[in-house]
């Protein structure tokens, strides 16, 4: 009977237990998984690893190497590549590889859910609602596809961010499991501090994330400095006030000593006024965090029917000037992949 689990569903301990139950040495697990992740999920050379032929045949018969495939790919003029990845368990997600300015490096963006329940009005992912959570193995699959792509581009996948489809804090157990597979030095070996998890601010889960003590980074997708403006674009704001979200981010800072990032997508005439900048500066008073201003990628009408527009470049610069005058550490992020509909959810929608 074939196992329902692919190799990406196992960590070293669980694979060792499986191998041991078959009457083989559990110590084979670490070498096997290490080889598998180093080679970006390619078939395992059992002879090279000195793994007994009987064990290799058993694994081949009962544990599929992979549980996903790339069904679409787009590449922007700036080198950004978006993949649409389909899973054996049903559904598909988007993952993105972003070449860094340094020729030998790249950053990867992975998803945590198929769809999203948060209802953010300016986001394409949420328009189809939530389909399901991804497993830790399915999260690791995205990493392996991106790593293989980076190798083809003669780059190293240096960082991984959970900023794709879904709200990571609503799938925290599997996100943590995926992080362990991606960051563990024997497995994905990205390194804990090269992983960043984003959230719109699910306060109880933020505290559980802090308590997990993973030594990975946190980004809070704030997008407005006050509850009234935030509720207009992020329905979840009605449950978790800005003050509570910032307080949770400060608890993360106190426990981890890692400076959180405050992500802020500038929407023309919505959240980009001088008053908004001043209120954001008030929130940052005495808070060692970094503000990242993000240009908006146009997606058409939101769930409410509102058509959002990116703030003009001069408005972004003025917003930055106000923050800098208040001694807030902030910069504007460069927009990536806009010519291939790089906003989360757009590629999946095109293939639905």
C-alpha positions, -999 to +999 in steps of 0.1 A: +000+000+000+015+033-010+020+060+016+000+092+013+031+112+024+057+125+000+093+129+011+087+166+018+062+156+045+090+142+066+115+158+089+145+138+100+129+124+132+097+112+114+116+097+085+139+079+109+109+065+127+095+052+094+128+037+082+132+021+117+098+006+114+109-011+082+138-028+100+165-005+087+189+019+104+172+052+113+205+070+108+199+068+070+172+095+073+195+125+079+218+117+050+188+110+027+169+142+034+201+163+034+209+150-001+173+156-012+172+192-001+207+200-013+198+189-047+165+208-048+143+178-047+159+158-075+158+120-074+180+105-046+211+085-056+208+057-031+241+041-041+260+073-037+246+076-002+254+040+006+218+033+014+209-004+012+192-014-021+162-029-002+156+004+016+159+024-016+134+002-033+110+004-003+113+042-003+108+045-040+077+023-039+060+039-008+072+075-005+068+097-036+096+123-039+073+152-048+036+162-044+035+192-068+044+205-102+048+238-119+018+244-142+025+280-153+054+304-152+058+341-160+089+362-161+091+400-158+116+423-175+133+428-141+140+390-139+113+383-113+097+349-120+063+338-107+054+301-106+019+286-103+024+253-084-003+226-084-005+201-056-015+164-056-037+173-026-057+197-047-054+234-056-026+257-066-006+286-052+019+312-064+055+313-055+080+340-066+117+342-072+132+377-071+168+380-083+188+403-060+209+432-072+239+410-064+242+386-093+247+355-073+217+358-050+179+356-051+149+358-027+119+335-027+083+343-017+061+314-007+024+310+001+008+295+033-028+290+021-046+283-011-066+315-012-071+337+018-100+345+042-088+380+053-108+400+027-082+427+022-099+449-004-068+457-024-055+421-027-063+397-056-057+365-035-086+371-012-112+376-040-117+338-043-118+333-005-100+305+014-098+270-002-076+253+024-044+255+045-011+242+030+007+214+048+043+219+059+054+196+031+035+217+005+053+248+018+086+230+015+077+220-021+075+256-030+109+262-016+124+233-036+108+246-069+123+281-062+157+266-053+158+246-085+149+277-105+176+297-087+202+271-095+191+272-132+197+310-130+231+304-114+220+321-082+216+310-046+182+312-029+194+334+000+161+344+018+126+331+020+096+353+029+061+341+037+044+369+019+025+351-008-010+338-008-027+334+025-024+346+061+005+326+077-007+332+113-040+313+104-019+283+095+008+287+121+015+250+129+022+241+093+041+274+087+064+266+116+068+230+102+076+244+068+101+269+083+119+240+101+123+221+068+134+253+049+158+267+075+173+236+092+210+234+084+208+197+075+177+203+052+169+235+033+197+253+051+185+288+043+192+298+078+166+309+104+174+346+102+169+345+064+132+337+069+106+363+073+069+357+081+043+383+073+009+389+090-019+414+088-020+413+126-036+382+141-026+391+176-031+358+195-012+339+168+016+366+167+021+358+204+023+321+197+048+328+169+068+348+194+067+320+220+079+294+193+113+312+195+123+303+159+148+331+155+131+342+123+119+376+113+084+392+115+067+416+091+034+433+101+013+443+071-002+474+087-012+495+057-029+522+078-020+540+111-055+542+125-084+518+129-109+538+108-086+539+077-075+503+082-111+489+085-118+504+051-093+482+034-087+453+059-118+439+074-097+420+100-089+454+115-123+454+131-112+425+153-076+435+161-070+473+167-038+489+155-027+495+191-030+458+199-011+448+168+018+472+175+018+459+211+022+423+199+050+434+175+068+450+205+064+418+225+081+400+195+109+425+196+114+422+233+115+384+232+136+379+200+157+410+198+148+411+161+135+444+147+101+439+131+092+453+097+061+474+093+048+470+057+027+498+044+012+497+009+005+532-003-029+537-019-037+570-036-061+591-016-067+563+009-038+560+033-010+583+019-017+618+033+006+638+054-017+631+083-014+594+078+024+597+077+023+617+110+001+591+127+024+563+115+054+582+130+035+585+163+031+547+163+068+543+157+078+566+186+102+546+208+096+514+187+127+499+171+111+487+139+116+494+102+089+508+079+087+495+044+066+516+020+053+494-008+040+506-042+006+491-051+003+466-079-030+473-097-055+444-096-087+460-108-118+464-086-115+451-050-142+430-033-160+462-025-159+474-061-133+501-053-106+506-078-074+514-060-044+533-076-008+535-065+003+567-048+022+590-072+060+588-067+061+623-053+035+614-027+057+584-016+087+607-013+068+631+008+055+603+030+091+592+035+103+628+042+078+631+071+088+597+085+125+605+083+120+639+099+105+621+129+136+598+130+116+567+117+137+541+099+119+538+066+125+532+029+104+527-002+104+492-017+110+489-055+080+474-073+088+440-088+071+422-117+043+446-124+045+439-161+035+402-155+007+409-129+029+401-099+004+410-072-005+379-052-034+359-067-034+373-102-016+344-119-038+318-101-069+338-111-059+337-147-058+299-146-090+293-126 
